[in-house]
Amino acid sequence: MTLRITDVDGFVADIAKFRTFFPEHEALPPVGILASLSVEKSVLTYAKRQGFLVLAGGDELMEIKNRPEFEPKRW
């Protein structure tokens, strides 16, 4: 499976509903993580701009594709 921009946009909508389904976590800001077998550079750039951590297949089983200094968005 390959991550697409429409998947990122869909997750933005889904994560916005998080507190509706889990009000007990109101004090804890969720962090969005997207995982895929592969991710194109343009989609990775888009997902990072939205504030998501991105995982995809790499030399090992899975790799974090964001740079180490990346600070994910707290929703």
C-alpha positions as CSV (number, residue, x, y, z in Angstrom):
1,M,0.0,0.0,0.0
2,T,1.2,3.5,-0.9
3,L,0.2,6.5,1.2
4,R,-1.6,9.2,-0.8
5,I,-2.5,12.8,-0.2
6,T,-6.1,11.9,0.1
7,D,-5.2,9.5,2.9
8,V,-3.5,12.3,4.7
9,D,-6.5,14.6,4.3
10,G,-8.8,11.9,5.5
11,F,-6.7,11.4,8.6
12,V,-6.8,15.1,9.4
13,A,-10.6,14.8,9.4
14,D,-10.5,11.7,11.6
15,I,-8.0,13.0,14.1
16,A,-10.2,16.1,14.6
17,K,-13.0,13.8,15.9
18,F,-10.6,12.1,18.4
19,R,-11.9,14.0,21.4
20,T,-15.5,13.2,20.5
21,F,-14.8,9.5,20.9
22,F,-12.3,9.7,23.7
23,P,-13.3,12.6,26.0
24,E,-11.3,11.0,28.8
25,H,-8.1,12.0,27.0
26,E,-9.0,15.7,26.9
27,A,-5.9,16.7,28.8
28,L,-3.5,14.8,26.5
29,P,-2.9,16.1,23.0
30,P,-2.8,13.3,20.4
31,V,0.0,13.0,17.9
32,G,-0.8,11.8,14.4
33,I,1.2,8.9,13.0
34,L,0.8,7.7,9.4
35,A,2.3,4.3,8.4
36,S,2.5,2.8,4.9
37,L,4.6,0.3,3.0
38,S,5.8,3.1,0.8
39,V,5.5,6.9,0.6
40,E,6.4,9.2,-2.3
41,K,8.5,12.2,-1.5
42,S,5.7,14.7,-2.3
43,V,3.3,12.9,0.0
44,L,5.9,12.7,2.7
45,T,6.4,16.5,2.4
46,Y,2.7,17.1,2.5
47,A,2.2,14.9,5.6
48,K,5.0,16.6,7.4
49,R,3.5,20.0,6.7
50,Q,0.3,18.8,8.2
51,G,2.3,17.8,11.3
52,F,2.3,14.0,11.1
53,L,5.0,11.6,11.9
54,V,5.4,9.2,8.9
55,L,6.6,5.6,9.0
56,A,7.2,3.5,5.9
57,G,9.1,0.5,4.8
58,G,12.9,0.9,4.6
59,D,16.1,-1.1,5.0
60,E,14.7,-2.5,8.3
61,L,11.1,-3.4,8.9
62,M,9.8,0.2,9.3
63,E,11.6,3.6,9.4
64,I,10.6,7.0,10.7
65,K,10.7,9.2,7.6
66,N,10.7,12.5,9.4
67,R,14.0,14.2,10.3
68,P,15.1,13.7,13.9
69,E,14.5,17.4,14.7
70,F,10.8,17.2,13.4
71,E,8.3,18.3,16.0
72,P,4.9,16.7,15.4
73,K,1.7,18.7,15.7
74,R,-0.2,18.2,19.0
75,W,-3.9,18.0,18.0
